[in-house]
Amino acid sequence: QQGQMVAPVVANLGALEDLTLTPNPDEVEEIFTLPLAHLLREENQGYTHFRTAGRYAYTLPVFLNGPHKVWGLTAIITELTLELLAPDRY
C-alpha cells in the first residue's frame, strides 16, 4: 500500500534462547530465525522476476531453504542489511 512507512531496526538482543517475544497476533503469524551464515550462502539466495501486462516489470530478492521462503519487503530489507553487515561477502 502506498503511504505506509516501514522502519527496520537492527539490534543485538543477546542470546535468542533468552528472549521472550510477544508479537501482535493481528500482524505476526510466526517468528523464525535464520543464521547470518545461511543468508550468505549463494545456494540460499535467489531472485524472483515479476511481470506486468505480460512483460518484464521488476526483480526482487528471495531467500530460500529455511523454514519459510523470505520474499517481498522482508527480503528487500534483508538484502540491504546484508550489504551493510557483510559487504565483502554479499
N, C-alpha and C positions, 0 to 999 in steps of 0.2 A: 504494500500500500504506500502511496505517496504521503508525505507529510509526517512520517514517523521517524524518530531518531533512535539509533542504537549506539550505545557507548560501551564497547568491550573493555573489560578490566583484566589485566594480567597481574597475578599476585602469587607469591609463595605462601601457602597456607600451612606449611608443615606437612607432617605425615598424613596421608589420606585416611589411614585407618583411625586417626584420632578425630576426624571431622564428623560432626553431626549436621547434615544439611537438611533444611526444611523448605523445599521448593513450593511455590504456589501451584497447587494441582490444576488450576484453570489454565496455567501457562506451560507447565513442565510435566511431561508424562513419565520420564525416566532420566536418571543421571547415570552416566557411564564415563569412564576414563580411558584414555589411550596414552601409552608412554610416548615421550618425545622420539625415542628411537624408532618406534613403529611408524610414526608420521613421517620420519625422514627416509624410510626405506622406499626406493623407487617403485617396487612392486605393489606398494600400498597407495600410490599416488596415481591419479588419472585426471581426465578432463571429460566433461560432457558438452557436446555441441548441440545447440538449440536452433531450431528453425522457426521462421515466421512466414506465413503465406507461402510455404513450400521452398523457401530459400534460407541459406545460412544466415543466422542473426547474431549469435554470440557464443562464447565458450566460457565455461566456469569450471573451477577445480572440483574434484571429488576425492575423498579419502576412503579406501576400501579395506577389506579383510579384517575389520574389527567386529565388535558385537553388532554394530549398525553401520550403514553407509553414511558418511558425513558429507553433506551436499548443501547447496543453497547458500544462504548468508553465513551459516556456520562454517562452511568450507572456505568461503572468501576470507572471513576473519582469521581462520586457522592458517591459511596460506600467508596472509600478511604478517601474522605473528611469527611464523617460521622464518620468513625473510628477515625479520628483526632479530630473532633469537639465534639463528644459525645461518647467517648469510653465506658462509663458506661451504655449507653442506646442503642448502636448499636452493 
